[in-house]
């Protein structure tokens, strides 16, 4: 069994960074004909497909994989769908030949209303609780409420928070990357970072600000550029894997501890980033 706990994964990040996370699960499901509203229910309706996506990211070199649980509550079955999503990610990690950590992805605004169910899911993990990941956060007040709730209910579980930033390196509510990182550090999170955002440049600049603001690991998970509607009416993304690798190289130089991908990224993008990480034997370390 090579699934490691969230605490072990944080130790790995702190001692061995930068390490590689995965890319978008939702993008992969959409490319297989799954409707957007069915992404979270796919953990039950299309278990084999979700598992295969995790396995493809692992084959590309991911050391952290993310549960397919970043989704809206659907028909009162959030607990069932999310429990299944975390179990699929942990099962894939446990079957890998190397040590793999799991990120339990949540929307920050869901934490307070779903806190009982979140605690129930984590309690079922026994010795291998994951890192809880609050991602694509846009409101500092909402994040702080979610983090405070999780720290009260699950104080032993590692917590990472990644935010969405505009081209001006501000969240939708106007909070700068550096200030967001400082507030979250004061609340005791284990890692902060950037995902999605308006552009790769925004992710790079926000990573710099966060690295300079706090003594915490920094997650950086940009999109594969901007979405483009093709002539066949399908959504495509502008960055090729080789171009995404260039972004990954810049993020390493800026001090990112975890490199992954968000919207539009596929195993090919993560494989390209893995080759970059392999060629960087050192990264920007704390003084």
C-alpha positions as CSV (number, residue, x, y, z in Angstrom):
1,X,0.0,0.0,0.0
2,X,1.6,3.3,-1.1
3,X,-1.2,5.7,-0.1
4,X,0.2,8.2,2.4
5,X,-1.6,10.3,4.9
6,X,-2.1,14.0,4.5
7,X,0.4,14.6,7.3
8,X,3.0,12.5,5.5
9,X,2.3,14.3,2.2
10,X,2.9,17.7,3.9
11,X,6.2,16.4,5.3
12,X,7.1,15.2,1.8
13,X,6.3,18.6,0.3
14,X,8.3,20.4,3.0
15,X,11.4,18.1,2.6
16,X,11.4,17.3,-1.1
17,X,9.6,20.0,-3.0
18,X,8.8,20.8,-5.7
19,X,6.5,17.9,-6.2
20,X,4.0,17.2,-8.9
21,X,0.2,17.3,-8.4
22,X,-2.3,16.2,-11.1
23,X,-4.3,18.2,-13.6
24,X,-8.1,18.7,-14.2
25,X,-10.4,15.8,-13.6
26,X,-13.5,17.7,-14.7
27,X,-11.8,18.5,-18.1
28,X,-11.2,14.9,-18.7
29,X,-14.8,13.9,-17.8
30,X,-16.2,16.6,-20.1
31,X,-14.0,15.3,-22.9
32,X,-15.6,11.9,-22.4
33,X,-19.1,13.3,-22.9
34,X,-20.0,13.8,-19.3
35,X,-22.2,16.8,-18.7
36,X,-21.0,19.5,-16.3
37,X,-23.8,18.8,-13.8
38,X,-22.9,15.1,-13.8
39,X,-19.2,15.5,-12.9
40,X,-19.7,14.9,-9.2
41,X,-22.3,12.1,-9.6
42,X,-19.7,10.4,-11.9
43,X,-18.1,9.1,-8.8
44,X,-20.9,6.6,-8.6
45,X,-22.3,6.5,-12.2
46,X,-18.9,6.3,-13.9
47,X,-16.6,4.9,-11.3
48,X,-14.3,3.1,-13.8
49,X,-13.8,6.3,-15.8
50,X,-12.9,8.4,-12.8
51,X,-10.5,5.8,-11.6
52,X,-8.9,5.6,-15.0
53,X,-8.4,9.4,-15.0
54,X,-6.6,9.2,-11.6
55,X,-4.4,6.3,-13.0
56,X,-3.5,8.4,-16.1
57,X,-2.3,11.2,-13.9
58,X,-0.3,8.8,-11.8
59,X,1.3,7.4,-14.9
60,X,2.2,10.9,-15.9
61,X,4.2,11.4,-12.7
62,X,1.7,12.9,-10.2
63,X,2.7,12.5,-6.6
64,X,-0.5,14.1,-5.3
65,X,-3.9,13.4,-6.9
66,X,-7.1,15.3,-6.3
67,X,-10.5,13.7,-5.5
68,X,-13.3,14.4,-8.0
69,X,-15.3,16.3,-5.3
70,X,-15.2,19.9,-6.4
71,X,-18.9,20.1,-7.4
72,X,-22.2,21.5,-6.4
73,X,-24.6,19.7,-4.1
74,X,-26.9,17.6,-6.2
75,X,-30.2,16.3,-5.0
76,X,-29.2,15.9,-1.4
77,X,-26.5,13.2,-2.3
78,X,-23.4,15.3,-1.7
79,X,-22.2,13.0,1.1
80,X,-22.7,9.9,-1.1
81,X,-21.0,11.4,-4.2
82,X,-18.1,13.0,-2.2
83,X,-17.4,9.9,-0.1
84,X,-17.2,7.9,-3.3
85,X,-14.9,10.4,-5.0
86,X,-12.4,10.4,-2.1
87,X,-12.5,6.6,-2.0
88,X,-11.7,6.4,-5.7
89,X,-8.7,8.7,-5.4
90,X,-7.4,6.9,-2.4
91,X,-7.8,3.5,-4.1
92,X,-5.9,4.7,-7.1
93,X,-3.1,6.1,-4.8
94,X,-3.0,2.8,-2.9
95,X,-2.4,0.9,-6.1
96,X,0.5,3.0,-7.3
97,X,4.1,1.8,-7.0
98,X,5.3,5.0,-5.3
99,X,4.1,7.0,-2.3
100,X,1.1,9.1,-3.3
101,X,-0.9,11.7,-1.3
102,X,-4.5,12.6,-1.9
103,X,-6.1,16.0,-1.9
104,X,-9.8,16.1,-0.8
105,X,-11.1,19.0,-3.0
106,X,-13.8,21.2,-1.6
107,X,-15.6,24.4,-2.5
108,X,-15.1,26.8,0.5
109,X,-18.7,27.9,0.5
110,X,-19.8,24.3,1.0
111,X,-17.8,23.7,4.2
112,X,-20.1,25.3,6.8
113,X,-23.3,23.7,5.5
114,X,-21.6,20.4,4.9
115,X,-19.4,20.3,8.0
116,X,-21.0,17.3,9.6
117,X,-20.7,15.3,6.4
118,X,-17.1,16.4,5.8
119,X,-16.2,15.2,9.3
120,X,-18.0,12.0,8.7
121,X,-16.1,11.4,5.5
122,X,-12.7,12.1,7.1
123,X,-13.5,10.0,10.1
124,X,-14.0,7.0,7.8
125,X,-10.5,7.4,6.5
126,X,-9.0,6.2,9.8
127,X,-5.1,6.4,9.5
128,X,-5.0,7.8,6.0
129,X,-6.9,11.1,6.2
130,X,-6.1,13.3,3.1
131,X,-5.1,16.9,2.8
132,X,-8.2,18.9,2.6
133,X,-7.9,21.3,-0.3
134,X,-10.1,24.4,-0.5
135,X,-9.6,25.5,-4.1
136,X,-10.6,28.3,-6.5
137,X,-11.4,30.5,-3.6
138,X,-12.6,34.1,-4.4
139,X,-13.7,35.6,-1.1
140,X,-11.4,36.0,1.9
141,X,-14.4,36.1,4.4
142,X,-15.8,32.8,3.0
143,X,-12.3,31.1,3.2
144,X,-11.7,32.3,6.7
145,X,-15.1,31.0,7.8
146,X,-14.4,27.6,6.1
147,X,-10.9,27.3,7.6
148,X,-12.1,28.2,11.1
149,X,-14.8,25.6,10.9
150,X,-12.4,22.9,9.6
151,X,-9.8,23.7,12.3
152,X,-12.5,23.4,15.0
153,X,-14.0,20.2,13.6
154,X,-10.9,18.5,12.2
155,X,-7.8,20.0,13.9
156,X,-5.6,17.1,13.1
157,X,-6.2,17.1,9.3
158,X,-3.8,19.1,7.1
159,X,-5.4,22.0,5.2
160,X,-4.3,23.7,1.9
161,X,-6.1,26.7,0.4
162,X,-5.7,27.9,-3.2
163,X,-7.2,31.0,-4.6
164,X,-8.3,32.4,-7.9
165,X,-6.7,35.7,-8.8
166,X,-7.3,38.4,-11.5
167,X,-4.6,39.8,-13.7
168,X,-4.0,42.4,-11.0
169,X,-3.2,39.6,-8.5
170,X,-6.4,40.2,-6.5
171,X,-9.2,38.0,-5.6
172,X,-12.8,38.9,-6.7
173,X,-13.3,40.6,-3.3
174,X,-10.1,42.7,-3.9
175,X,-7.8,40.9,-1.5
176,X,-4.2,40.7,-2.8
177,X,-2.3,37.4,-3.0
178,X,0.1,38.4,-0.3
179,X,-2.6,39.5,2.2
180,X,-4.6,36.4,1.5
181,X,-1.6,34.3,2.3
182,X,-0.9,36.2,5.5
183,X,-4.5,35.9,6.8
184,X,-4.5,32.1,6.0
185,X,-1.1,31.6,7.7
186,X,-2.5,33.2,10.8
187,X,-5.3,30.7,10.8
188,X,-2.9,27.8,10.8
189,X,-3.3,26.3,7.3
190,X,-0.5,24.0,6.1
191,X,-0.2,25.4,2.6
192,X,-1.5,28.2,0.5
193,X,-1.5,28.8,-3.2
194,X,-3.0,29.7,-6.5
195,X,-5.1,27.8,-9.0
196,X,-7.2,28.6,-12.1
197,X,-7.0,32.4,-12.2
198,X,-7.2,34.8,-15.2
199,X,-3.9,33.8,-16.8
200,X,-0.7,31.9,-16.3
201,X,1.0,35.2,-15.6
202,X,-1.5,35.9,-12.8
203,X,-0.6,32.5,-11.3
204,X,3.1,33.3,-11.5
205,X,2.8,36.8,-10.0
206,X,0.5,35.5,-7.2
207,X,3.0,32.7,-6.4
208,X,5.7,35.3,-6.0
209,X,3.6,37.4,-3.7
210,X,2.6,34.5,-1.6
211,X,6.2,33.1,-1.4
212,X,7.4,36.5,-0.2
213,X,4.5,36.9,2.3
214,X,4.6,33.6,4.3
215,X,6.8,30.7,5.3
216,X,4.5,28.0,3.9
217,X,4.5,25.6,1.0
218,X,3.0,27.2,-2.1
219,X,0.7,25.3,-4.5
220,X,0.6,26.6,-8.1
221,X,-2.0,25.1,-10.4
222,X,-2.6,27.2,-13.6
223,X,-5.0,26.5,-16.4
224,X,-3.9,25.4,-19.8
225,X,-4.2,29.0,-21.0
226,X,-7.6,30.3,-22.1
227,X,-10.5,28.3,-23.5
228,X,-11.2,28.5,-27.2
229,X,-14.4,27.4,-28.9
230,X,-13.4,25.3,-31.9
231,X,-15.2,25.2,-35.3
232,X,-16.8,21.9,-34.2
233,X,-18.3,23.7,-31.1
234,X,-16.0,21.9,-28.7
235,X,-14.0,23.6,-26.1
236,X,-10.2,23.6,-26.5
237,X,-7.4,25.2,-24.5
238,X,-4.7,27.3,-25.9
239,X,-1.5,26.0,-24.1
240,X,0.2,22.9,-25.6
241,X,1.9,20.6,-23.1
242,X,5.3,22.1,-24.0
243,X,4.1,25.6,-23.3
244,X,2.6,24.5,-20.0
245,X,6.0,23.0,-19.1
246,X,7.5,26.5,-19.6
247,X,5.0,27.9,-17.1
248,X,5.9,25.1,-14.7
249,X,9.6,26.0,-15.0
250,X,8.8,29.6,-14.1
251,X,6.7,28.5,-11.1
252,X,9.6,26.5,-9.8
253,X,11.9,29.5,-10.0
254,X,9.3,31.5,-8.1
255,X,9.3,29.1,-5.2
256,X,6.3,26.9,-5.8
257,X,6.4,23.7,-3.7
258,X,3.7,21.9,-5.6
259,X,3.1,22.2,-9.3
260,X,-0.2,21.0,-10.9
261,X,-2.8,22.0,-13.3
262,X,-6.4,23.3,-13.3
263,X,-8.9,23.8,-16.1
264,X,-7.9,22.4,-19.5
265,X,-4.9,20.5,-18.3
266,X,-4.6,16.8,-19.1
267,X,-2.2,14.0,-18.4
268,X,-0.1,15.2,-21.3
269,X,0.4,18.6,-19.6
270,X,1.4,17.0,-16.3
271,X,3.8,14.7,-18.1
272,X,5.5,17.7,-19.6
273,X,5.7,19.4,-16.2
274,X,7.1,16.2,-14.7
275,X,10.0,16.3,-17.2
276,X,10.7,19.9,-16.1
277,X,10.7,18.9,-12.4
278,X,13.1,16.0,-13.1
279,X,15.5,18.5,-14.7
280,X,15.4,20.9,-11.7
281,X,17.3,19.2,-9.0
282,X,16.9,22.3,-6.8
283,X,14.3,24.9,-6.4
284,X,14.0,28.2,-4.5
285,X,14.3,27.3,-0.8
286,X,13.6,29.3,2.3
287,X,16.5,31.0,3.9
